[in-house]
Amino acid sequence: MTPKVVKSEQEWREELTPEQYEVLRRQGTEPPFTGRYVYSKEKGVYRCAACGAELFSSDTKFDSGTGWPSFYEPASESGVELRADHSHGMIRTEAVCAACGGHLGHVFDDGPEPTGQRYCINSCSLELEPESS
């Protein structure tokens, strides 16, 4: 079970950058091809930028050509929660941090094997913890 991180909206505003707050707390989206992890090949663990929870491994990252970092599965099944998203006249699956509820991005069924999933994630929702040498 993932421990829950609970903070007031004021605390989130004070701790996150304006871009991170817009994406993580208000379900925004950074423009495609602008995030710092879109082209990153660095090895390590991607953590939630809001609470530090482990979300994805660089071993599951792939170039989807969509303009956002993409992963074919989370680091653990309990780290990322999936929710129905009916915003913007579409039906999608939203990916959120299970620990703090921060919006990460969306999941689509057009990813590579072995899962066939594409977790399309905003860079500003993530912090890369580089692999130690």
TAWO-V109344 format. One record per residue. PSI is psi in whole degrees, 0 to 359 (NA if undefined). OMEGA is omega as a letter, one per 40 degrees, with the letter a starting at -180 (NA if undefined). Layout:
# TAWO-V109344
psi=PSI omega=OMEGA
psi=PSI omega=OMEGA
This chain:
# TAWO-V109344
psi=130 omega=a
psi=126 omega=i
psi=140 omega=a
psi=139 omega=i
psi=119 omega=a
psi=124 omega=i
psi=158 omega=i
psi=161 omega=i
psi=326 omega=i
psi=318 omega=i
psi=316 omega=i
psi=316 omega=i
psi=320 omega=a
psi=329 omega=a
psi=334 omega=a
psi=155 omega=i
psi=163 omega=i
psi=320 omega=i
psi=316 omega=i
psi=319 omega=i
psi=315 omega=a
psi=318 omega=a
psi=305 omega=a
psi=323 omega=a
psi=338 omega=a
psi=13 omega=i
psi=36 omega=i
psi=181 omega=i
psi=132 omega=i
psi=152 omega=i
psi=145 omega=a
psi=149 omega=i
psi=19 omega=i
psi=343 omega=a
psi=151 omega=a
psi=344 omega=a
psi=4 omega=a
psi=312 omega=a
psi=3 omega=a
psi=134 omega=i
psi=6 omega=a
psi=139 omega=a
psi=143 omega=i
psi=198 omega=a
psi=131 omega=i
psi=122 omega=a
psi=160 omega=i
psi=128 omega=i
psi=341 omega=a
psi=318 omega=a
psi=352 omega=i
psi=2 omega=i
psi=143 omega=i
psi=127 omega=a
psi=309 omega=a
psi=154 omega=i
psi=144 omega=i
psi=339 omega=i
psi=340 omega=a
psi=6 omega=a
psi=142 omega=i
psi=161 omega=i
psi=106 omega=a
psi=346 omega=a
psi=9 omega=a
psi=344 omega=a
psi=2 omega=i
psi=152 omega=i
psi=137 omega=a
psi=142 omega=a
psi=148 omega=i
psi=353 omega=i
psi=154 omega=i
psi=165 omega=i
psi=325 omega=i
psi=152 omega=a
psi=330 omega=a
psi=352 omega=a
psi=333 omega=a
psi=126 omega=i
psi=140 omega=i
psi=137 omega=a
psi=149 omega=i
psi=136 omega=i
psi=115 omega=a
psi=20 omega=a
psi=162 omega=i
psi=27 omega=i
psi=19 omega=a
psi=162 omega=i
psi=114 omega=a
psi=173 omega=i
psi=117 omega=i
psi=140 omega=i
psi=126 omega=i
psi=154 omega=i
psi=125 omega=a
psi=336 omega=a
psi=316 omega=a
psi=355 omega=i
psi=9 omega=a
psi=136 omega=i
psi=129 omega=i
psi=317 omega=a
psi=218 omega=a
psi=161 omega=i
psi=135 omega=a
psi=157 omega=a
psi=37 omega=a
psi=29 omega=a
psi=179 omega=a
psi=169 omega=i
psi=151 omega=e
psi=353 omega=a
psi=334 omega=a
psi=9 omega=a
psi=150 omega=i
psi=105 omega=i
psi=104 omega=a
psi=106 omega=a
psi=138 omega=i
psi=130 omega=i
psi=319 omega=a
psi=352 omega=i
psi=353 omega=a
psi=153 omega=i
psi=124 omega=i
psi=126 omega=i
psi=104 omega=a
psi=148 omega=i
psi=135 omega=i
psi=143 omega=a
psi=NA omega=NA
